[in-house]
Amino acid sequence: MLQTTTPSSLRRLVPAALFVLTTLTGTGAGAEQDCPTLLRAQCASCHALTYICPKMAESRGSLYWKRTISDMVDEGAVLTGREQAVLVRCLSSRDARARALCPDGN
């Protein structure tokens, strides 16, 4: 005999399925890394903060950072499009949390 799904069981199934889907695909709210985390994990893994921070202090614009990050991806950095956008936004805006990583607090 074929068992049918009742509307009440669907109401329980849909949120659970969405949770599993967002967890597996990495698109949940917690999946995005913030700028300081990305700077430490991605940028500072090859470049010293003493190299990155002065460039941040010079208030270089988003075009500069977009080109620079694109060049780093071409060199082998592994960054999603979303992570690249986070870095461009925070580096070009001199994000306070990113500047807090700098030795002199630039």
C-alpha positions as CSV (number, residue, x, y, z in Angstrom):
1,M,0.0,0.0,0.0
2,L,1.3,3.5,-0.9
3,Q,1.6,5.8,2.0
4,T,0.8,9.5,1.4
5,T,2.4,12.4,3.1
6,T,0.0,14.5,5.2
7,P,0.1,18.3,5.2
8,S,1.2,18.3,8.9
9,S,4.2,16.1,8.1
10,L,5.1,18.3,5.2
11,R,5.2,21.3,7.5
12,R,7.9,19.5,9.6
13,L,9.8,18.2,6.6
14,V,10.2,21.4,4.7
15,P,12.2,23.3,7.4
16,A,14.3,20.3,8.0
17,A,15.1,19.9,4.3
18,L,16.0,23.6,4.0
19,F,18.3,23.3,7.0
20,V,20.1,20.3,5.5
21,L,20.3,21.9,2.1
22,T,21.8,25.2,3.4
23,T,24.2,23.3,5.7
24,L,25.5,21.1,2.9
25,T,25.8,23.9,0.3
26,G,27.4,26.4,2.7
27,T,24.9,29.1,1.9
28,G,23.6,29.5,5.5
29,A,24.1,32.7,7.3
30,G,27.0,31.4,9.3
31,A,28.9,30.3,6.2
32,E,30.3,33.7,5.3
33,Q,33.6,34.6,6.9
34,D,34.1,38.1,8.0
35,C,36.9,40.4,6.8
36,P,39.4,39.9,9.7
37,T,39.1,36.1,9.5
38,L,39.6,36.2,5.7
39,L,42.6,38.6,6.1
40,R,44.3,36.2,8.5
41,A,43.4,33.0,6.7
42,Q,43.9,34.1,3.1
43,C,45.9,37.3,2.8
44,A,48.3,37.0,5.8
45,S,49.0,33.3,4.9
46,C,51.3,34.7,2.1
47,H,51.7,38.4,3.0
48,A,52.8,40.0,6.3
49,L,50.3,42.4,7.8
50,T,53.0,44.9,7.7
51,Y,52.7,44.7,3.9
52,I,48.9,44.8,3.7
53,C,48.2,47.4,6.4
54,P,50.1,50.4,4.7
55,K,48.1,49.7,1.5
56,M,44.9,49.8,3.6
57,A,46.0,53.0,5.2
58,E,46.5,54.6,1.8
59,S,42.8,54.4,1.2
60,R,43.1,52.6,-2.1
61,G,39.8,52.3,-3.8
62,S,37.7,49.3,-4.6
63,L,39.0,49.0,-8.2
64,Y,42.5,48.6,-6.8
65,W,41.5,45.9,-4.3
66,K,39.3,44.1,-6.8
67,R,42.2,43.9,-9.3
68,T,44.7,42.9,-6.5
69,I,42.4,40.1,-5.2
70,S,41.7,38.9,-8.7
71,D,45.5,38.7,-9.3
72,M,45.9,36.7,-6.0
73,V,43.2,34.3,-7.2
74,D,45.1,33.9,-10.5
75,E,48.2,33.1,-8.4
76,G,46.4,30.3,-6.6
77,A,44.4,31.9,-3.7
78,V,41.2,30.0,-3.2
79,L,38.4,32.5,-2.6
80,T,34.7,32.3,-3.5
81,G,33.1,35.3,-5.3
82,R,31.4,36.2,-2.0
83,E,34.7,36.1,-0.1
84,Q,36.3,38.3,-2.7
85,A,33.5,40.8,-2.4
86,V,33.8,40.9,1.4
87,L,37.6,41.6,1.1
88,V,37.2,44.3,-1.5
89,R,34.5,46.0,0.5
90,C,36.4,45.9,3.8
91,L,39.8,46.8,2.4
92,S,38.6,49.7,0.4
93,S,36.5,51.1,3.2
94,R,39.3,50.6,5.8
95,D,37.0,48.5,8.0
96,A,37.8,49.1,11.6
97,R,37.9,45.4,12.5
98,A,40.4,44.8,9.7
99,R,42.5,47.8,10.8
100,A,42.6,46.4,14.3
101,L,44.8,43.6,13.0
102,C,47.4,46.0,12.0
103,P,50.4,46.4,14.3
104,D,49.9,50.2,14.6
105,G,46.1,50.1,14.4
106,N,46.1,51.9,11.0
